[in-house]
Amino acid sequence: MESTAPAKILIVEDDIEIAEMLSAYFTVQGYQVISVNWGEDCLRLCQNEAFDVIILDIRLPDIDGFEVTRRLKDNRKTQDIPIIFLTELRYREDRLKGLALGVEDYITKPFDFQELRLKIRNVLLRHRRYSLMNAVTGLPERQLFTENLEYHLTDGSFGVVMVQVCNLDSFREMFGFIAADEILRTVALIMKDSLEQHVNIDEALAHWGRLNFVSTAPEENVSSFIDDVQLRLSKSFDYFKNTRTFSNNIQDQGLGYQIHSWIVDPHKESLQKIINDLDHYSNQVEIENNNRSTNV
């Protein structure tokens, strides 16, 4: 079983005594802790390091916590870092202002260490569950799909179907994130709907990397599922291509998809073998997309 790395906390507090107490307390609790005293230092650090939660004072020597929060939320790289305000400001207006900016919680000084610890634990649990779901399609990511594979391996032979989106990076460069995300949502919707129609049981459907969708299906339903998905994807991708003007390079390379499928025999294949196969196909399409992007 893989070990889970300890969560990393960034403390932004100009009171040295409070910052040291917080750092010592959460280090003992098993967290990785970094402490800074200035708002600008917080912003610079968050561009270079990944933090799981920020404990942020509002009154800082340079820019206040409200401005720090605004900048973090306006930056795509840092907008999803959960923030907890820890401040002596008790006015209702300040609390509402912070919550309106998207902070997770607002705790006033003096504070209870146990309460703060539990609130941080709850924030981390909430965001870790969210991180297991793809932000664009709402489908589970590979970790949850792997757990489902373990269940299937105890229940006889089954099919695995992978759909890969090809040349999406070039498409995104030309038409933007919104158009590219719409393609991913369309693939997810087609596969989900087809599973419901042709399999009629609650099979797993998830992402396996950026551009790959993977599903399980009963052995006897794999062919009909693939045929239906292929027909719908062909129509949808033709529509996407026909409603946009492509450069010759991109049109020649083609926005498209690939489908891979195989039957898993639990008596002959292990969970690790299935994961390796999925990673092999996933890496192949990434290499192909990178080569196409380089040549465009």
C-alpha positions in Angstrom: 0.0 0.0 0.0 1.3 3.5 -0.9 2.1 5.8 2.0 0.3 9.1 2.1 2.6 12.1 2.3 1.8 14.5 5.2 -0.3 17.5 4.4 1.6 20.8 3.9 0.4 23.8 5.9 1.5 27.4 5.1 1.1 29.7 8.1 1.0 33.5 7.3 1.2 35.3 10.6 3.2 38.4 11.6 3.0 37.7 15.3 6.3 35.7 15.8 5.1 34.1 19.0 1.8 32.9 17.5 3.5 31.7 14.3 6.1 29.7 16.3 3.4 28.1 18.5 1.3 27.2 15.5 4.3 25.8 13.6 5.4 23.7 16.6 1.9 22.4 17.3 1.1 21.3 13.8 4.6 19.8 13.3 4.0 17.6 16.3 0.6 16.6 14.8 2.5 15.2 11.8 2.1 18.0 9.2 4.7 19.7 7.1 4.7 23.3 8.1 6.2 26.5 6.6 5.7 29.9 8.2 6.1 33.4 6.8 5.3 36.8 8.2 4.4 38.8 5.0 1.6 38.5 2.5 3.9 38.9 -0.5 6.1 36.1 0.8 2.9 33.9 0.9 2.1 34.7 -2.8 5.6 34.0 -3.9 5.8 30.7 -2.1 2.5 29.5 -3.5 3.8 30.0 -7.0 6.7 27.6 -6.3 5.3 25.1 -3.8 2.0 23.2 -3.4 0.2 23.7 -0.1 -2.8 21.7 1.2 -4.1 24.5 3.4 -3.1 28.1 4.4 -3.7 29.6 7.8 -3.8 33.3 7.1 -3.9 36.4 9.4 -5.7 39.4 8.0 -3.5 42.1 9.5 -0.1 41.8 7.9 2.8 44.2 7.6 2.5 44.7 3.8 -0.8 43.7 2.2 -3.7 42.4 4.2 -5.2 38.9 4.2 -8.1 40.0 2.1 -5.8 41.1 -0.7 -3.7 37.9 -0.4 -6.8 35.9 -0.7 -8.0 37.8 -3.8 -4.7 37.3 -5.6 -4.6 33.6 -4.7 -8.2 33.0 -5.9 -7.6 35.0 -9.1 -4.6 32.8 -10.0 -5.5 29.5 -11.7 -2.5 27.8 -10.1 -3.5 28.7 -6.5 -7.2 29.3 -6.6 -8.1 25.9 -5.1 -5.8 26.1 -2.1 -8.2 26.2 1.0 -7.7 29.2 3.2 -8.6 29.6 6.9 -8.5 33.1 8.3 -7.1 33.3 11.8 -7.4 36.9 13.1 -8.3 39.2 15.9 -10.9 41.0 13.7 -14.3 40.1 15.2 -16.6 42.4 13.2 -19.4 40.7 11.3 -18.5 42.7 8.2 -14.9 41.3 8.2 -16.2 37.7 8.6 -18.7 38.1 5.7 -16.0 39.8 3.5 -13.7 36.8 4.1 -16.3 34.2 3.4 -17.4 36.1 0.3 -13.8 35.8 -1.0 -14.0 32.0 -0.7 -12.2 31.2 2.5 -13.1 27.9 4.2 -13.4 29.3 7.7 -12.9 32.4 9.9 -11.5 31.9 13.3 -10.9 34.7 15.8 -8.1 35.1 18.3 -7.7 34.0 21.0 -8.4 30.6 19.5 -8.5 27.0 20.7 -5.8 24.8 19.2 -8.0 21.7 19.3 -10.8 23.5 17.4 -8.3 24.8 14.8 -6.8 21.3 14.4 -10.2 19.7 13.8 -11.2 22.4 11.3 -8.0 21.9 9.4 -8.6 18.2 9.4 -12.1 18.6 8.1 -11.0 21.0 5.3 -8.3 18.6 4.2 -10.7 15.6 4.1 -13.2 17.7 2.1 -10.6 18.8 -0.4 -9.0 15.4 -0.7 -12.4 13.9 -1.6 -12.9 16.6 -4.1 -9.5 16.1 -5.6 -10.5 12.5 -6.4 -13.0 13.9 -8.9 -12.2 15.5 -12.2 -13.0 19.2 -12.1 -14.0 19.4 -15.7 -16.2 16.3 -16.1 -17.1 15.4 -12.5 -15.9 11.8 -13.1 -13.8 10.0 -10.6 -10.0 10.0 -11.1 -7.8 6.8 -11.3 -7.6 6.2 -7.6 -11.3 5.5 -7.2 -11.3 3.4 -10.4 -8.4 1.3 -9.1 -10.5 0.6 -6.0 -13.3 -0.6 -8.3 -11.0 -2.8 -10.2 -10.0 -4.6 -7.0 -13.7 -5.4 -6.4 -14.1 -6.7 -10.0 -11.1 -9.0 -9.7 -13.1 -11.0 -7.0 -16.1 -11.4 -9.3 -15.1 -13.2 -12.5 -14.0 -12.0 -16.0 -14.9 -8.5 -17.1 -14.1 -6.0 -19.9 -12.0 -2.9 -19.7 -12.6 -0.1 -22.2 -10.4 2.9 -22.6 -11.2 5.9 -24.8 -8.4 8.4 -25.6 -8.8 11.9 -26.9 -6.1 12.6 -29.6 -4.6 16.0 -30.5 -6.7 17.9 -27.8 -3.7 20.0 -26.8 -3.4 21.5 -30.3 -7.1 22.0 -30.4 -6.9 23.8 -27.0 -4.1 26.1 -28.2 -6.2 27.1 -31.2 -9.7 27.4 -29.7 -9.1 27.8 -25.9 -9.9 26.0 -22.7 -13.6 26.3 -22.9 -13.9 24.5 -26.2 -11.4 21.8 -25.1 -13.2 21.2 -21.9 -16.5 20.8 -23.8 -15.0 17.9 -25.7 -14.0 16.2 -22.5 -17.4 16.7 -21.1 -19.0 15.3 -24.3 -16.9 12.1 -24.2 -17.8 11.6 -20.5 -21.5 12.1 -21.2 -21.5 9.7 -24.2 -19.7 7.0 -22.2 -22.0 7.4 -19.2 -25.1 7.4 -21.3 -24.0 4.4 -23.3 -23.1 2.4 -20.1 -26.6 3.1 -18.8 -28.3 1.9 -22.0 -26.2 -1.1 -23.0 -24.9 -2.4 -19.7 -27.8 -1.5 -17.4 -25.8 -1.8 -14.2 -23.6 0.5 -12.2 -20.2 0.0 -13.9 -17.2 2.1 -13.1 -16.4 5.1 -15.4 -13.4 7.4 -14.6 -10.5 9.4 -15.9 -7.1 7.8 -16.3 -4.8 10.8 -16.9 -5.7 14.0 -18.7 -7.0 12.6 -22.0 -8.2 9.1 -21.2 -11.5 7.7 -20.1 -11.8 4.2 -18.8 -14.7 1.9 -17.9 -15.5 -1.6 -16.9 -18.2 -3.6 -18.5 -19.5 -7.2 -18.3 -17.7 -9.4 -20.8 -20.9 -10.0 -22.8 -21.7 -6.3 -23.1 -18.3 -5.0 -24.2 -18.9 -5.2 -28.0 -22.3 -3.4 -28.0 -21.0 -0.8 -25.6 -18.0 0.0 -27.9 -20.1 0.0 -31.0 -22.5 2.6 -29.5 -19.7 4.8 -28.1 -17.8 4.7 -31.4 -20.9 5.8 -33.3 -21.7 8.6 -31.0 -18.1 9.8 -30.7 -17.7 9.8 -34.5 -20.8 12.1 -34.9 -19.7 14.4 -32.1 -16.1 14.8 -33.2 -17.3 15.5 -36.8 -19.5 18.2 -35.4 -16.7 19.8 -33.4 -14.4 19.8 -36.4 -17.0 21.0 -38.9 -18.1 24.0 -36.7 -14.5 25.3 -36.4 -11.9 26.5 -38.9 -8.7 24.5 -38.5 -5.2 25.3 -39.8 -4.0 22.7 -42.4 -1.6 21.2 -39.8 -4.3 20.5 -37.2 -6.8 19.4 -39.8 -4.3 16.9 -41.3 -3.4 15.5 -37.8 -7.0 15.4 -36.8 -8.8 15.9 -33.5 -10.0 12.4 -32.8 -10.0 9.5 -30.5 -8.8 5.9 -30.0 -10.6 3.0 -28.3 -8.8 0.1 -26.6 -10.5 -2.8 -25.0 -9.7 -6.2 -23.5 -11.2 -8.9 -21.3 -9.6 -9.4 -17.9 -9.4 -12.9 -16.5 -8.8 -12.6 -12.7 -7.1 -16.0 -12.7 -4.4 -14.8 -15.1 -4.1 -11.0 -14.5 -3.4 -9.1 -11.4 -4.4 -5.6 -10.5 -0.9 -4.3 -11.1 -1.0 -5.8 -14.6 -4.2 -4.0 -15.5 -2.8 -0.7 -14.1 0.4 -1.2 -16.2 -1.7 -1.8 -19.3 -3.8 1.4 -18.7 -0.6 3.4 -18.1 1.0 2.0 -21.3 -1.9 3.2 -23.4 -2.1 6.5 -21.5 1.6 7.2 -22.0 1.3 6.4 -25.7 -1.4 9.1 -26.4 0.5 11.7 -24.3 3.6 11.1 -26.4 1.6 11.3 -29.6 -0.1 14.6 -28.5 3.3 16.1 -27.5 4.8 15.2 -30.9 1.8 16.8 -32.7 2.0 19.9 -30.6 5.7 20.2 -31.4 5.1 19.9 -35.1 2.2 22.3 -35.3 
